[in-house]
Amino acid sequence: MSQSVPALLIGEAEIDRIERMLDEMEIPYTRLRSSRPFDSMPAPEKLLVVSGQCLSRLPRLEAEEGNAHRRVCIHGQDFLPLRERLREKGFHYLVQSALDDTSLRVFLGQLLFEGATQRRSTRLPLGGPVEYHAPCGSGTARLGDLTAESCRVLGIEALSVGDAVTVVLPAALGGGAALPLPGHVIRARADESAGARQGHTAVIRFSVLDPGVAERLGRLVRGELIGTRVTPLAESPPEVRSVEGSGNGEPPGAASEPASPRDRRREVRHPYHGRVEVMEFPGDADGALGRDLSLDGICVEGAHRLKPGMKVTLALYGGHRSTPVVVEAETIRASEQEAALVFGRLSNEQQDKLALLIAEQPAVELLDPPEASRVVATRILERDR
């Protein structure tokens, strides 16, 4: 029996660009342009890609113990009987032939990436044009990827962290009708990715959505809508559950230590050194100081009476704001020096105020040891004349 390789490709023309991309990524593979059902060969280590025309001619795959490759079908059609047939054969994804090269390359990189991830939700690189509406204006951009909580948009106008923006998915993605998704920018950078339009990349975290919108979005990312360009059909094998990888400008990496989902915030943490009042603890107001802040939690110093599991109300103050942002929170970790809390359900107004509070904080960068106690300001504010 021949030796297993990372990827096995089966099919004709629809598989040609998969082969080209794996060559560019320097991933070893075996390519079969046709096969017979009674053929037997080693299962791939990571990925099986099959064209729709070859579904009835799959070889018997002999997998060694621990082999948990993911199965992808490339097809020009999408209908319920096809999906059920793929599920019966153990496929994890149905990918439309019309998926653009950039999104397909990102998707392959995600599937072939090995390692733990801190993200809770699988990102679907759906591609295609979307509309957006922001304070600076409206326009058309390209959808990079989508989860139930956020999306990444390419080729958008320059936006800043905290900006309110609504991304409108077209009817082809939104289940027969356009799907507006309001949110706030949590990351933004100049778009330097190959093949992308000139512009910027923005990661947008959705606000609390209307029930009907949230239900349609949930169906979309769960693979319950017909016609999407990347459709999840089943859970990925647990050994290689992560599909986070390159393509978003962030280097992949493993978590330094295991942690429960409640003990790890999903959002990017920003330096925050504002005053924090724990409303239940009169007298602690002057001692509580923020350490870092995200859109779903905060770390504070000095609130020594906080205990794990304790639910409190926090008042968060900005550098020059007299009115605090008031939120409900639960303590997930506490010591004599600091405590970490996650926020409860936030209204759109609370999310708006938190995003503005984050945007107000001056950006700083820590120097490498042994000078880690010093900081360098990365944004200089001009003095009023």
Beta strands, then each sheet from edge to edge (+ up, - down):
strand 1: 7-10
strand 2: 29-32
strand 3: 40-42
strand 4: 47-51
strand 5: 60-62
strand 6: 70-75
strand 7: 93-96
strand 8: 129-134
strand 9: 137-146
strand 10: 150-156
strand 11: 164-169
strand 12: 179-190
strand 13: 200-206
strand 14: 230-232
strand 15: 270-271
strand 16: 276-278
strand 17: 289-294
strand 18: 297-301
strand 19: 311-316
strand 20: 325-334
strand 21: 338-343
strand 22: 364-366
strand 23: 375-377
sheet 1: 2+ 1+ 4+ 6+ 7+ 14-
sheet 2: 3+ 5+
sheet 3: 8+ 9- 10+ 13- 12+ 11- 8+
sheet 4: 15+ 17- 18+ 21- 20+ 19- 16+
sheet 5: 22+ 23-
end
